């Protein structure tokens, strides 16, 4: 499972946007969002760099 820290994911609406962005590139991904800790956990067949790129394009860059 991949973990990403998304500093500007602060609410449920942000979490939905993050989820939507990730599902757009991998509809089979399993995604868990936790806005209070600003963490996203993703189980996907794509590599971390591909997912980071999608998150950045959606306005939710990962802070490594």
PDB file of N, CA, C, O and CB in Angstrom:
ATOM      1  N   UNK A   1       0.847  -1.181   0.000  1.00  0.00           N
ATOM      2  CA  UNK A   1       0.000   0.000   0.000  1.00  0.00           C
ATOM      3  C   UNK A   1       0.893   1.245   0.000  1.00  0.00           C
ATOM      4  O   UNK A   1       1.842   1.346   0.777  1.00  0.00           O
ATOM      5  CB  UNK A   1      -0.964  -0.002   1.229  1.00  0.00           C
ATOM      6  N   UNK A   2       0.569   2.180  -0.881  1.00  0.00           N
ATOM      7  CA  UNK A   2       1.313   3.434  -0.976  1.00  0.00           C
ATOM      8  C   UNK A   2       0.682   4.463  -0.053  1.00  0.00           C
ATOM      9  O   UNK A   2      -0.535   4.487   0.132  1.00  0.00           O
ATOM     10  CB  UNK A   2       1.346   3.954  -2.435  1.00  0.00           C
ATOM     11  N   UNK A   3       1.520   5.308   0.522  1.00  0.00           N
ATOM     12  CA  UNK A   3       1.034   6.372   1.403  1.00  0.00           C
ATOM     13  C   UNK A   3       1.513   7.714   0.873  1.00  0.00           C
ATOM     14  O   UNK A   3       2.664   7.869   0.465  1.00  0.00           O
ATOM     15  CB  UNK A   3       1.516   6.155   2.868  1.00  0.00           C
ATOM     16  N   UNK A   4       0.608   8.673   0.889  1.00  0.00           N
ATOM     17  CA  UNK A   4       0.932  10.019   0.447  1.00  0.00           C
ATOM     18  C   UNK A   4       0.495  11.009   1.515  1.00  0.00           C
ATOM     19  O   UNK A   4      -0.559  10.848   2.130  1.00  0.00           O
ATOM     20  CB  UNK A   4       0.261  10.338  -0.911  1.00  0.00           C
ATOM     21  N   UNK A   5       1.313  12.035   1.728  1.00  0.00           N
ATOM     22  CA  UNK A   5       0.949  13.116   2.652  1.00  0.00           C
ATOM     23  C   UNK A   5       0.534  14.309   1.794  1.00  0.00           C
ATOM     24  O   UNK A   5       1.343  14.851   1.041  1.00  0.00           O
ATOM     25  CB  UNK A   5       2.149  13.490   3.631  1.00  0.00           C
ATOM     26  N   UNK A   6      -0.724  14.714   1.911  1.00  0.00           N
ATOM     27  CA  UNK A   6      -1.303  15.785   1.100  1.00  0.00           C
ATOM     28  C   UNK A   6      -1.633  16.961   2.026  1.00  0.00           C
ATOM     29  O   UNK A   6      -2.719  17.002   2.604  1.00  0.00           O
ATOM     30  CB  UNK A   6      -2.587  15.290   0.330  1.00  0.00           C
ATOM     31  N   UNK A   7      -0.709  17.916   2.173  1.00  0.00           N
ATOM     32  CA  UNK A   7      -0.912  19.006   3.144  1.00  0.00           C
ATOM     33  C   UNK A   7      -2.191  19.809   2.944  1.00  0.00           C
ATOM     34  O   UNK A   7      -2.775  20.274   3.923  1.00  0.00           O
ATOM     35  CB  UNK A   7       0.246  19.937   3.087  1.00  0.00           C
ATOM     36  N   UNK A   8      -2.645  19.987   1.692  1.00  0.00           N
ATOM     37  CA  UNK A   8      -3.834  20.814   1.503  1.00  0.00           C
ATOM     38  C   UNK A   8      -5.133  20.010   1.373  1.00  0.00           C
ATOM     39  O   UNK A   8      -6.137  20.540   0.896  1.00  0.00           O
ATOM     40  CB  UNK A   8      -3.655  21.667   0.283  1.00  0.00           C
ATOM     41  N   UNK A   9      -5.126  18.753   1.785  1.00  0.00           N
ATOM     42  CA  UNK A   9      -6.370  17.966   1.856  1.00  0.00           C
ATOM     43  C   UNK A   9      -6.913  18.137   3.279  1.00  0.00           C
ATOM     44  O   UNK A   9      -6.561  17.388   4.190  1.00  0.00           O
ATOM     45  CB  UNK A   9      -6.123  16.418   1.500  1.00  0.00           C
ATOM     46  N   UNK A  10      -7.769  19.132   3.443  1.00  0.00           N
ATOM     47  CA  UNK A  10      -8.189  19.512   4.794  1.00  0.00           C
ATOM     48  C   UNK A  10      -9.622  19.157   5.152  1.00  0.00           C
ATOM     49  O   UNK A  10     -10.036  19.319   6.300  1.00  0.00           O
ATOM     50  CB  UNK A  10      -8.012  20.959   4.964  1.00  0.00           C
ATOM     51  N   UNK A  11     -10.400  18.661   4.151  1.00  0.00           N
ATOM     52  CA  UNK A  11     -11.809  18.398   4.449  1.00  0.00           C
ATOM     53  C   UNK A  11     -12.319  17.231   3.612  1.00  0.00           C
ATOM     54  O   UNK A  11     -11.592  16.686   2.781  1.00  0.00           O
ATOM     55  CB  UNK A  11     -12.664  19.655   4.191  1.00  0.00           C
ATOM     56  N   UNK A  12     -13.544  16.863   3.832  1.00  0.00           N
ATOM     57  CA  UNK A  12     -14.159  15.772   3.084  1.00  0.00           C
ATOM     58  C   UNK A  12     -14.271  16.064   1.599  1.00  0.00           C
ATOM     59  O   UNK A  12     -14.144  15.158   0.775  1.00  0.00           O
ATOM     60  CB  UNK A  12     -15.518  15.477   3.639  1.00  0.00           C
ATOM     61  N   UNK A  13     -14.508  17.325   1.251  1.00  0.00           N
ATOM     62  CA  UNK A  13     -14.582  17.694  -0.157  1.00  0.00           C
ATOM     63  C   UNK A  13     -13.245  17.499  -0.852  1.00  0.00           C
ATOM     64  O   UNK A  13     -13.184  17.015  -1.982  1.00  0.00           O
ATOM     65  CB  UNK A  13     -15.037  19.138  -0.302  1.00  0.00           C
ATOM     66  N   UNK A  14     -12.178  17.879  -0.166  1.00  0.00           N
ATOM     67  CA  UNK A  14     -10.828  17.664  -0.701  1.00  0.00           C
ATOM     68  C   UNK A  14     -10.574  16.166  -0.870  1.00  0.00           C
ATOM     69  O   UNK A  14     -10.028  15.735  -1.885  1.00  0.00           O
ATOM     70  CB  UNK A  14      -9.754  18.298   0.233  1.00  0.00           C
ATOM     71  N   UNK A  15     -10.967  15.389   0.113  1.00  0.00           N
ATOM     72  CA  UNK A  15     -10.766  13.935   0.059  1.00  0.00           C
ATOM     73  C   UNK A  15     -11.492  13.334  -1.140  1.00  0.00           C
ATOM     74  O   UNK A  15     -10.970  12.437  -1.801  1.00  0.00           O
ATOM     75  CB  UNK A  15     -11.256  13.271   1.363  1.00  0.00           C
ATOM     76  N   UNK A  16     -12.703  13.832  -1.420  1.00  0.00           N
ATOM     77  CA  UNK A  16     -13.451  13.335  -2.584  1.00  0.00           C
ATOM     78  C   UNK A  16     -12.731  13.698  -3.878  1.00  0.00           C
ATOM     79  O   UNK A  16     -12.677  12.890  -4.805  1.00  0.00           O
ATOM     80  CB  UNK A  16     -14.885  13.909  -2.597  1.00  0.00           C
ATOM     81  N   UNK A  17     -12.178  14.905  -3.945  1.00  0.00           N
ATOM     82  CA  UNK A  17     -11.435  15.329  -5.141  1.00  0.00           C
ATOM     83  C   UNK A  17     -10.194  14.473  -5.347  1.00  0.00           C
ATOM     84  O   UNK A  17      -9.883  14.084  -6.472  1.00  0.00           O
ATOM     85  CB  UNK A  17     -11.036  16.809  -5.032  1.00  0.00           C
ATOM     86  N   UNK A  18      -9.488  14.181  -4.266  1.00  0.00           N
ATOM     87  CA  UNK A  18      -8.303  13.328  -4.334  1.00  0.00           C
ATOM     88  C   UNK A  18      -8.703  11.935  -4.813  1.00  0.00           C
ATOM     89  O   UNK A  18      -8.053  11.369  -5.692  1.00  0.00           O
ATOM     90  CB  UNK A  18      -7.597  13.248  -2.952  1.00  0.00           C
ATOM     91  N   UNK A  19      -9.755  11.391  -4.246  1.00  0.00           N
ATOM     92  CA  UNK A  19     -10.237  10.062  -4.630  1.00  0.00           C
ATOM     93  C   UNK A  19     -10.623  10.033  -6.103  1.00  0.00           C
ATOM     94  O   UNK A  19     -10.255   9.110  -6.829  1.00  0.00           O
ATOM     95  CB  UNK A  19     -11.436   9.650  -3.760  1.00  0.00           C
ATOM     96  N   UNK A  20     -11.366  11.045  -6.540  1.00  0.00           N
ATOM     97  CA  UNK A  20     -11.798  11.129  -7.938  1.00  0.00           C
ATOM     98  C   UNK A  20     -10.592  11.173  -8.883  1.00  0.00           C
ATOM     99  O   UNK A  20     -10.582  10.500  -9.914  1.00  0.00           O
ATOM    100  CB  UNK A  20     -12.685  12.373  -8.152  1.00  0.00           C
ATOM    101  N   UNK A  21      -9.586  11.960  -8.529  1.00  0.00           N
ATOM    102  CA  UNK A  21      -8.392  12.083  -9.366  1.00  0.00           C
ATOM    103  C   UNK A  21      -7.673  10.742  -9.487  1.00  0.00           C
ATOM    104  O   UNK A  21      -7.266  10.350 -10.581  1.00  0.00           O
ATOM    105  CB  UNK A  21      -7.439  13.145  -8.790  1.00  0.00           C
ATOM    106  N   UNK A  22      -7.517  10.044  -8.373  1.00  0.00           N
ATOM    107  CA  UNK A  22      -6.815   8.751  -8.398  1.00  0.00           C
ATOM    108  C   UNK A  22      -7.617   7.706  -9.175  1.00  0.00           C
ATOM    109  O   UNK A  22      -7.047   6.918  -9.930  1.00  0.00           O
ATOM    110  CB  UNK A  22      -6.554   8.253  -6.961  1.00  0.00           C
ATOM    111  N   UNK A  23      -8.924   7.701  -8.990  1.00  0.00           N
ATOM    112  CA  UNK A  23      -9.756   6.726  -9.709  1.00  0.00           C
ATOM    113  C   UNK A  23      -9.797   6.997 -11.205  1.00  0.00           C
ATOM    114  O   UNK A  23     -10.088   6.094 -11.989  1.00  0.00           O
ATOM    115  CB  UNK A  23     -11.170   6.735  -9.153  1.00  0.00           C
ATOM    116  N   UNK A  24      -9.510   8.229 -11.611  1.00  0.00           N
ATOM    117  CA  UNK A  24      -9.518   8.555 -13.041  1.00  0.00           C
ATOM    118  C   UNK A  24      -8.401   7.835 -13.794  1.00  0.00           C
ATOM    119  O   UNK A  24      -8.521   7.584 -14.993  1.00  0.00           O
ATOM    120  CB  UNK A  24      -9.384  10.064 -13.238  1.00  0.00           C
ATOM    121  N   UNK A  25      -7.322   7.505 -13.097  1.00  0.00           N
ATOM    122  CA  UNK A  25      -6.215   6.783 -13.752  1.00  0.00           C
ATOM    123  C   UNK A  25      -6.196   5.299 -13.393  1.00  0.00           C
ATOM    124  O   UNK A  25      -5.617   4.494 -14.122  1.00  0.00           O
ATOM    125  CB  UNK A  25      -4.878   7.414 -13.370  1.00  0.00           C
ATOM    126  N   UNK A  26      -6.819   4.934 -12.284  1.00  0.00           N
ATOM    127  CA  UNK A  26      -6.909   3.526 -11.899  1.00  0.00           C
ATOM    128  C   UNK A  26      -8.265   3.269 -11.243  1.00  0.00           C
ATOM    129  O   UNK A  26      -8.396   3.365 -10.023  1.00  0.00           O
ATOM    130  CB  UNK A  26      -5.745   3.134 -10.935  1.00  0.00           C
ATOM    131  N   UNK A  27      -9.275   2.942 -12.058  1.00  0.00           N
ATOM    132  CA  UNK A  27     -10.626   2.738 -11.519  1.00  0.00           C
ATOM    133  C   UNK A  27     -10.716   1.594 -10.504  1.00  0.00           C
ATOM    134  O   UNK A  27     -11.675   1.523  -9.736  1.00  0.00           O
ATOM    135  CB  UNK A  27     -11.583   2.470 -12.651  1.00  0.00           C
ATOM    136  N   UNK A  28      -9.735   0.710 -10.497  1.00  0.00           N
ATOM    137  CA  UNK A  28      -9.751  -0.424  -9.569  1.00  0.00           C
ATOM    138  C   UNK A  28      -9.002  -0.143  -8.265  1.00  0.00           C
ATOM    139  O   UNK A  28      -8.951  -1.006  -7.389  1.00  0.00           O
ATOM    140  CB  UNK A  28      -9.151  -1.638 -10.239  1.00  0.00           C
ATOM    141  N   UNK A  29      -8.430   1.031  -8.126  1.00  0.00           N
ATOM    142  CA  UNK A  29      -7.638   1.358  -6.940  1.00  0.00           C
ATOM    143  C   UNK A  29      -8.499   1.334  -5.679  1.00  0.00           C
ATOM    144  O   UNK A  29      -9.678   1.685  -5.698  1.00  0.00           O
ATOM    145  CB  UNK A  29      -6.981   2.734  -7.102  1.00  0.00           C
ATOM    146  N   UNK A  30      -7.874   0.911  -4.588  1.00  0.00           N
ATOM    147  CA  UNK A  30      -8.516   1.002  -3.268  1.00  0.00           C
ATOM    148  C   UNK A  30      -7.890   2.204  -2.580  1.00  0.00           C
ATOM    149  O   UNK A  30      -6.671   2.284  -2.430  1.00  0.00           O
ATOM    150  CB  UNK A  30      -8.330  -0.336  -2.406  1.00  0.00           C
ATOM    151  N   UNK A  31      -8.733   3.135  -2.165  1.00  0.00           N
ATOM    152  CA  UNK A  31      -8.247   4.405  -1.640  1.00  0.00           C
ATOM    153  C   UNK A  31      -8.857   4.673  -0.274  1.00  0.00           C
ATOM    154  O   UNK A  31     -10.066   4.544  -0.082  1.00  0.00           O
ATOM    155  CB  UNK A  31      -8.571   5.555  -2.607  1.00  0.00           C
ATOM    156  N   UNK A  32      -8.007   5.046   0.667  1.00  0.00           N
ATOM    157  CA  UNK A  32      -8.458   5.458   1.995  1.00  0.00           C
ATOM    158  C   UNK A  32      -7.921   6.860   2.232  1.00  0.00           C
ATOM    159  O   UNK A  32      -6.713   7.082   2.149  1.00  0.00           O
ATOM    160  CB  UNK A  32      -7.977   4.457   3.119  1.00  0.00           C
ATOM    161  N   UNK A  33      -8.800   7.804   2.524  1.00  0.00           N
ATOM    162  CA  UNK A  33      -8.372   9.166   2.817  1.00  0.00           C
ATOM    163  C   UNK A  33      -8.621   9.477   4.286  1.00  0.00           C
ATOM    164  O   UNK A  33      -9.588   9.003   4.881  1.00  0.00           O
ATOM    165  CB  UNK A  33      -9.108  10.180   1.916  1.00  0.00           C
ATOM    166  N   UNK A  34      -7.732  10.280   4.860  1.00  0.00           N
ATOM    167  CA  UNK A  34      -7.860  10.685   6.256  1.00  0.00           C
ATOM    168  C   UNK A  34      -7.524  12.179   6.354  1.00  0.00           C
ATOM    169  O   UNK A  34      -6.387  12.547   6.647  1.00  0.00           O
ATOM    170  CB  UNK A  34      -6.922   9.827   7.187  1.00  0.00           C
ATOM    171  N   UNK A  35      -8.540  13.046   6.101  1.00  0.00           N
ATOM    172  CA  UNK A  35      -8.269  14.489   6.120  1.00  0.00           C
ATOM    173  C   UNK A  35      -7.618  15.021   7.405  1.00  0.00           C
ATOM    174  O   UNK A  35      -6.741  15.879   7.305  1.00  0.00           O
ATOM    175  CB  UNK A  35      -9.541  15.216   5.899  1.00  0.00           C
ATOM    176  N   UNK A  36      -7.998  14.563   8.604  1.00  0.00           N
ATOM    177  CA  UNK A  36      -7.351  15.126   9.803  1.00  0.00           C
ATOM    178  C   UNK A  36      -5.822  14.921   9.820  1.00  0.00           C
ATOM    179  O   UNK A  36      -5.088  15.781  10.305  1.00  0.00           O
ATOM    180  CB  UNK A  36      -7.959  14.496  11.053  1.00  0.00           C
ATOM    181  N   UNK A  37      -5.353  13.792   9.297  1.00  0.00           N
ATOM    182  CA  UNK A  37      -3.901  13.557   9.262  1.00  0.00           C
ATOM    183  C   UNK A  37      -3.313  13.913   7.902  1.00  0.00           C
ATOM    184  O   UNK A  37      -2.099  13.876   7.704  1.00  0.00           O
ATOM    185  CB  UNK A  37      -3.587  12.093   9.597  1.00  0.00           C
ATOM    186  N   UNK A  38      -4.211  14.263   6.958  1.00  0.00           N
ATOM    187  CA  UNK A  38      -3.816  14.616   5.585  1.00  0.00           C
ATOM    188  C   UNK A  38      -3.076  13.475   4.887  1.00  0.00           C
ATOM    189  O   UNK A  38      -2.138  13.699   4.122  1.00  0.00           O
ATOM    190  CB  UNK A  38      -2.937  15.866   5.597  1.00  0.00           C
ATOM    191  N   UNK A  39      -3.512  12.265   5.166  1.00  0.00           N
ATOM    192  CA  UNK A  39      -2.881  11.090   4.589  1.00  0.00           C
ATOM    193  C   UNK A  39      -3.836  10.368   3.639  1.00  0.00           C
ATOM    194  O   UNK A  39      -5.038  10.271   3.885  1.00  0.00           O
ATOM    195  CB  UNK A  39      -2.414  10.142   5.695  1.00  0.00           C
ATOM    196  N   UNK A  40      -3.261   9.867   2.551  1.00  0.00           N
ATOM    197  CA  UNK A  40      -4.003   9.049   1.594  1.00  0.00           C
ATOM    198  C   UNK A  40      -3.244   7.738   1.458  1.00  0.00           C
ATOM    199  O   UNK A  40      -2.030   7.726   1.256  1.00  0.00           O
ATOM    200  CB  UNK A  40      -4.170   9.774   0.195  1.00  0.00           C
ATOM    201  N   UNK A  41      -3.974   6.635   1.571  1.00  0.00           N
ATOM    202  CA  UNK A  41      -3.388   5.309   1.374  1.00  0.00           C
ATOM    203  C   UNK A  41      -4.032   4.716   0.125  1.00  0.00           C
ATOM    204  O   UNK A  41      -5.254   4.715  -0.020  1.00  0.00           O
ATOM    205  CB  UNK A  41      -3.604   4.376   2.637  1.00  0.00           C
ATOM    206  N   UNK A  42      -3.189   4.213  -0.772  1.00  0.00           N
ATOM    207  CA  UNK A  42      -3.678   3.738  -2.068  1.00  0.00           C
ATOM    208  C   UNK A  42      -3.105   2.363  -2.366  1.00  0.00           C
ATOM    209  O   UNK A  42      -1.902   2.133  -2.244  1.00  0.00           O
ATOM    210  CB  UNK A  42      -3.310   4.728  -3.193  1.00  0.00           C
ATOM    211  N   UNK A  43      -3.981   1.461  -2.754  1.00  0.00           N
ATOM    212  CA  UNK A  43      -3.574   0.163  -3.273  1.00  0.00           C
ATOM    213  C   UNK A  43      -3.893   0.191  -4.759  1.00  0.00           C
ATOM    214  O   UNK A  43      -5.058   0.247  -5.154  1.00  0.00           O
ATOM    215  CB  UNK A  43      -4.303  -1.038  -2.529  1.00  0.00           C
ATOM    216  N   UNK A  44      -2.835   0.152  -5.590  1.00  0.00           N
ATOM    217  CA  UNK A  44      -3.015   0.338  -7.022  1.00  0.00           C
ATOM    218  C   UNK A  44      -1.971  -0.466  -7.788  1.00  0.00           C
ATOM    219  O   UNK A  44      -0.923  -0.824  -7.250  1.00  0.00           O
ATOM    220  CB  UNK A  44      -2.928   1.831  -7.393  1.00  0.00           C
ATOM    221  N   UNK A  45      -2.278  -0.742  -9.052  1.00  0.00           N
ATOM    222  CA  UNK A  45      -1.303  -1.406  -9.908  1.00  0.00           C
ATOM    223  C   UNK A  45      -0.332  -0.387 -10.509  1.00  0.00           C
ATOM    224  O   UNK A  45       0.695  -0.768 -11.072  1.00  0.00           O
ATOM    225  CB  UNK A  45      -2.016  -2.190 -11.025  1.00  0.00           C
ATOM    226  N   UNK A  46      -0.649   0.899 -10.392  1.00  0.00           N
ATOM    227  CA  UNK A  46       0.240   1.951 -10.897  1.00  0.00           C
ATOM    228  C   UNK A  46       1.345   2.245  -9.893  1.00  0.00           C
ATOM    229  O   UNK A  46       1.195   1.985  -8.699  1.00  0.00           O
ATOM    230  CB  UNK A  46      -0.554   3.236 -11.203  1.00  0.00           C
ATOM    231  N   UNK A  47       2.448   2.786 -10.381  1.00  0.00           N
ATOM    232  CA  UNK A  47       3.536   3.102  -9.453  1.00  0.00           C
ATOM    233  C   UNK A  47       3.294   4.459  -8.785  1.00  0.00           C
ATOM    234  O   UNK A  47       2.451   5.245  -9.219  1.00  0.00           O
ATOM    235  CB  UNK A  47       4.896   3.103 -10.193  1.00  0.00           C
ATOM    236  N   UNK A  48       4.045   4.704  -7.734  1.00  0.00           N
ATOM    237  CA  UNK A  48       3.854   5.902  -6.921  1.00  0.00           C
ATOM    238  C   UNK A  48       4.034   7.182  -7.730  1.00  0.00           C
ATOM    239  O   UNK A  48       3.308   8.153  -7.511  1.00  0.00           O
ATOM    240  CB  UNK A  48       4.819   5.894  -5.754  1.00  0.00           C
ATOM    241  N   UNK A  49       4.992   7.204  -8.666  1.00  0.00           N
ATOM    242  CA  UNK A  49       5.234   8.421  -9.443  1.00  0.00           C
ATOM    243  C   UNK A  49       4.037   8.779 -10.312  1.00  0.00           C
ATOM    244  O   UNK A  49       3.710   9.957 -10.453  1.00  0.00           O
ATOM    245  CB  UNK A  49       6.473   8.253 -10.314  1.00  0.00           C
ATOM    246  N   UNK A  50       3.383   7.787 -10.894  1.00  0.00           N
ATOM    247  CA  UNK A  50       2.193   8.048 -11.715  1.00  0.00           C
ATOM    248  C   UNK A  50       1.085   8.642 -10.850  1.00  0.00           C
ATOM    249  O   UNK A  50       0.401   9.575 -11.270  1.00  0.00           O
ATOM    250  CB  UNK A  50       1.700   6.746 -12.404  1.00  0.00           C
ATOM    251  N   UNK A  51       0.910   8.110  -9.655  1.00  0.00           N
ATOM    252  CA  UNK A  51      -0.137   8.620  -8.759  1.00  0.00           C
ATOM    253  C   UNK A  51       0.214  10.018  -8.260  1.00  0.00           C
ATOM    254  O   UNK A  51      -0.663  10.876  -8.161  1.00  0.00           O
ATOM    255  CB  UNK A  51      -0.338   7.666  -7.563  1.00  0.00           C
ATOM    256  N   UNK A  52       1.492  10.257  -7.944  1.00  0.00           N
ATOM    257  CA  UNK A  52       1.920  11.594  -7.519  1.00  0.00           C
ATOM    258  C   UNK A  52       1.633  12.627  -8.606  1.00  0.00           C
ATOM    259  O   UNK A  52       1.188  13.738  -8.318  1.00  0.00           O
ATOM    260  CB  UNK A  52       3.421  11.595  -7.172  1.00  0.00           C
ATOM    261  N   UNK A  53       1.888  12.254  -9.843  1.00  0.00           N
ATOM    262  CA  UNK A  53       1.658  13.156 -10.963  1.00  0.00           C
ATOM    263  C   UNK A  53       0.181  13.537 -11.060  1.00  0.00           C
ATOM    264  O   UNK A  53      -0.149  14.707 -11.254  1.00  0.00           O
ATOM    265  CB  UNK A  53       2.127  12.510 -12.273  1.00  0.00           C
ATOM    266  N   UNK A  54      -0.700  12.559 -10.925  1.00  0.00           N
ATOM    267  CA  UNK A  54      -2.141  12.820 -10.985  1.00  0.00           C
ATOM    268  C   UNK A  54      -2.579  13.703  -9.824  1.00  0.00           C
ATOM    269  O   UNK A  54      -3.394  14.608 -10.003  1.00  0.00           O
ATOM    270  CB  UNK A  54      -2.929  11.501 -10.972  1.00  0.00           C
ATOM    271  N   UNK A  55      -2.046  13.445  -8.649  1.00  0.00           N
ATOM    272  CA  UNK A  55      -2.395  14.265  -7.488  1.00  0.00           C
ATOM    273  C   UNK A  55      -1.954  15.711  -7.696  1.00  0.00           C
ATOM    274  O   UNK A  55      -2.697  16.638  -7.374  1.00  0.00           O
ATOM    275  CB  UNK A  55      -1.754  13.693  -6.211  1.00  0.00           C
ATOM    276  N   UNK A  56      -0.761  15.908  -8.228  1.00  0.00           N
ATOM    277  CA  UNK A  56      -0.269  17.261  -8.487  1.00  0.00           C
ATOM    278  C   UNK A  56      -1.135  17.978  -9.511  1.00  0.00           C
ATOM    279  O   UNK A  56      -1.481  19.146  -9.330  1.00  0.00           O
ATOM    280  CB  UNK A  56       1.179  17.218  -8.970  1.00  0.00           C
ATOM    281  N   UNK A  57      -1.487  17.279 -10.589  1.00  0.00           N
ATOM    282  CA  UNK A  57      -2.337  17.881 -11.624  1.00  0.00           C
ATOM    283  C   UNK A  57      -3.694  18.293 -11.060  1.00  0.00           C
ATOM    284  O   UNK A  57      -4.298  19.260 -11.523  1.00  0.00           O
ATOM    285  CB  UNK A  57      -2.531  16.903 -12.789  1.00  0.00           C
ATOM    286  N   UNK A  58      -4.171  17.551 -10.057  1.00  0.00           N
ATOM    287  CA  UNK A  58      -5.474  17.851  -9.455  1.00  0.00           C
ATOM    288  C   UNK A  58      -5.376  18.951  -8.395  1.00  0.00           C
ATOM    289  O   UNK A  58      -6.390  19.363  -7.831  1.00  0.00           O
ATOM    290  CB  UNK A  58      -6.066  16.587  -8.834  1.00  0.00           C
ATOM    291  N   UNK A  59      -4.153  19.427  -8.124  1.00  0.00           N
ATOM    292  CA  UNK A  59      -3.971  20.489  -7.136  1.00  0.00           C
ATOM    293  C   UNK A  59      -3.712  19.978  -5.732  1.00  0.00           C
ATOM    294  O   UNK A  59      -3.810  20.732  -4.763  1.00  0.00           O
ATOM    295  CB  UNK A  59      -5.172  21.369  -7.118  1.00  0.00           C
ATOM    296  N   UNK A  60      -3.381  18.698  -5.619  1.00  0.00           N
ATOM    297  CA  UNK A  60      -3.115  18.088  -4.318  1.00  0.00           C
ATOM    298  C   UNK A  60      -1.753  17.394  -4.327  1.00  0.00           C
ATOM    299  O   UNK A  60      -1.685  16.167  -4.256  1.00  0.00           O
ATOM    300  CB  UNK A  60      -4.229  17.083  -3.950  1.00  0.00           C
ATOM    301  N   UNK A  61      -0.666  18.172  -4.413  1.00  0.00           N
ATOM    302  CA  UNK A  61       0.655  17.555  -4.469  1.00  0.00           C
ATOM    303  C   UNK A  61       1.025  16.835  -3.180  1.00  0.00           C
ATOM    304  O   UNK A  61       0.681  17.259  -2.077  1.00  0.00           O
ATOM    305  CB  UNK A  61       1.692  18.599  -4.775  1.00  0.00           C
ATOM    306  N   UNK A  62       1.735  15.735  -3.362  1.00  0.00           N
ATOM    307  CA  UNK A  62       2.248  14.939  -2.243  1.00  0.00           C
ATOM    308  C   UNK A  62       3.496  15.605  -1.705  1.00  0.00           C
ATOM    309  O   UNK A  62       4.377  16.007  -2.465  1.00  0.00           O
ATOM    310  CB  UNK A  62       2.549  13.473  -2.676  1.00  0.00           C
ATOM    311  N   UNK A  63       3.566  15.721  -0.390  1.00  0.00           N
ATOM    312  CA  UNK A  63       4.773  16.239   0.238  1.00  0.00           C
ATOM    313  C   UNK A  63       5.563  15.048   0.748  1.00  0.00           C
ATOM    314  O   UNK A  63       5.224  14.445   1.767  1.00  0.00           O
ATOM    315  CB  UNK A  63       4.441  17.247   1.395  1.00  0.00           C
ATOM    316  N   UNK A  64       6.610  14.724   0.032  1.00  0.00           N
ATOM    317  CA  UNK A  64       7.387  13.513   0.362  1.00  0.00           C
ATOM    318  C   UNK A  64       8.232  13.702   1.586  1.00  0.00           C
ATOM    319  O   UNK A  64       8.941  12.782   1.995  1.00  0.00           O
ATOM    320  CB  UNK A  64       8.271  13.115  -0.793  1.00  0.00           C
TER     321      UNK A  64
END
